[in-house]
Amino acid sequence: MSDFARARGLRVTATLDVEPERVEVGLAEALESSRRVPASVVQYVARSGEPVVLDEAWKAQRFARDEYLKRQETRSLLCMPLLHHGELSAVLYLENAAVTGAFTKARIQRLQFLGAHAAVALENAKLYGQVQAATRHLEEANDTLEQRVRERTRELQGRNGDMRRVLDSVSQALISISLDGRIASERSRAAELWFEELTPGASFLERIGLIDPTFNERFECGLSMLTEDILPIEVAVEQLPRRLVRAEREYRVSYSLIRDGERATGLLLVIEDVTDAIERTRIEADQKEQLALFQMLHHNRSGTLGFFEEGAEIVAGLRAPDSEPVVVKRLLHTLKGNAAMLGLSLLAERCHAAEEALAEGMSDAQALAPVLERWEALVRTQELLLGTGAANRVEVERGVLEGLLERVRAGTPGAELVAELERWRLEPARQQLQRLAEHATGLAGQLGKARAAVVVSDGGVLADPLKARSLWSVLVHMIRNSVDHGFETELERSAGGKPLHNELRLETRLSEGELQLRISDDGHGVDWARVRALGAERGLPSETSEDLLQVLCAPGVSTRAGVTVTSGRGVGLPAVVRHVQALGGRLSLESETGHGSTWIICLPATALGALAMETGGSERQLRRSVPPGRSAPPGRSVPPGRSVPPGRSVPPDRTRSAS
């Protein structure tokens, strides 16, 4: 509702309700007796000359006794003076009964700009009335009429000068155009400086097309929807482009409808130069990412170097001109997950933006350019900190080296010395499992899930970091899926009678030449009915539990309805299947809807060069995962082999859908 109360006498003269739509003009209600507005708020603004913005206005102490506020329980309120030459012309009162926070800083700035117009218009209306009165008394005051006209003309010129000064003082480019795309005469000085040659009556589309063709194409499409009533007018305005680029400057564009009564006659474009703000944000993000990289190199040197080694292979695949689209998507998704786990948020964001761009049809070169640029910057930082070839060096504490020398001098058997040296090139599985656990904990917080309690059990497993790095990398997909799809909110867990925290178990163990990895959560579990429906949509077999698991792991399949930064593209699980198969292993799943899931990966221990630590007597020894004289069982390259209810391994003729 809007209310104009004249300064002298404070009368309510006009009101407008949006829902239901109703306009009343020509009113003359005394403010003190009117039930249309909060009198105390209007009086305060008229007296102080200060605007008032309130959320849940009835709770404001200053106006606690106002009967209107108590009665209406207004959610958002804005009351502002309309000043002309520093004098109060009217008071504008607006309220929104539906939401709080309706009057943002940007909206208030626009209203102040329009309020300046309104104050001039009110004064001009008053002046017009005076001219009319003078005309009625023409015969009586003929000798002074010309003088009065000259005086009024000077006043109008002064008021136009006031408006020009307002337009010259704002920092945004303000441009008015008609709905047929013609430039109006009213525009701010910033618009003239930034875009030049904004000739009144000329085509805005032709001018802006020379500056930013992409913006122009989208603006022309949106303007046609606006004029042809394809969509509701407010919805059509929201479809207009917001990003405008000229040379190296970037601008943010917002729009307001210009109306003549109920009819829209034009658009006011408010254009803000955001180049410097974007650059500051980029610099801050770059510094934050470099700090994260430094911390990771300090706390987990081998894992971070493994990320860069695998990342180099991924980037090479992204750059390969003959890479298939599905391969590009898989590599990009893997790089995004790995970057997110290390806290390299800027790289992860650029990977996600590239995924979005590829989905919209942008070329690989254009979509991947920001990702490759950021990758090169991180590589330079890493080389600056560690030098080139850091991954080929093994760092050993002096005390460990001295201890080995002592055992050599003491005649320790060669087999024991070899075992010790082998240990130097291996890393504990616990170290990588802990990284996955930290990622799960942080991601749960970001996604608004209940707190994650992670249990890590490594079974004393050690693995060759060079052989195992690709496996640890793809496990990020499973962790992100477990958190995004499986984890529940506190409200959901409470309703299901579960502890308020999500439980996640990460386990590795060695047995009879086989390395087993288990990832378990107690969350939602797999929605098998949804999986069956997805299989039917794609024409995939979906009768048995083995069929359903193959559907779940098929490329492009996701039980999530929409795509998020974390998941929803159907890329992660196929990447896991592909890596497990490449290592000669098998993947299985135990899951019951509402009771969580357990993913099980079984691999030949030799595929990762895995060893295990065991305690014997007072000294710790290394044992190989395969007993002497016995070779590890050959791993079959098969897709996932078990789902709930537990079943047998997937037959060879069913491997296609999960490959």
Secondary structure by P-SEA (a helix, b strand, c coil): cbbbbbcccccccbbbbcccbbbbcccccccccccccaaaaaaaaaaacbbbbbccccccccccccaaaaaacccbbbbbbbcccccccbbbbbbbccccccccaaaaaaaaaaaaaaaaaaaaaaaaaaaaaaaaaccccccaaaaaaaaaaaaaaaaaaaaaaaaaccccbbbbbcccccccccccaaaaaacccccccccaaaaaaaccaaaaaaaaaaaaaaaaccccaaaaaaacccccccccbbbbbbbbbbbccccccbbbbbbbbaaaaaaaaaaaaaaaaaaaaaaaaaccaaaaaaaaaaaaaaaaaaacccccaaaaaaaaaaaaaaaaaacaaaaaaaaaaaaaaaaacccccccaaaaaaaaaaaaaaaaaacccccccbbbbcaaaaaaaaaaaaacccaaaaaaaaaaaacccaaaaaaaaaaaaaaaaaaacccccbbbbbcccccccccccaaaaaaaaaaaaaaaacccccaaaaaaaccccbbbbbbbccccccbbbbbbbbcccccaaaaaaaaaaaaccccccaaaaaaaaaccccccccccccccccccaaaaaaaaaaaacbbbbbbbccccbbbbbbbcccccccbbbbbbcccbbbbbbccccccccccccccccccccccccccccccccccc
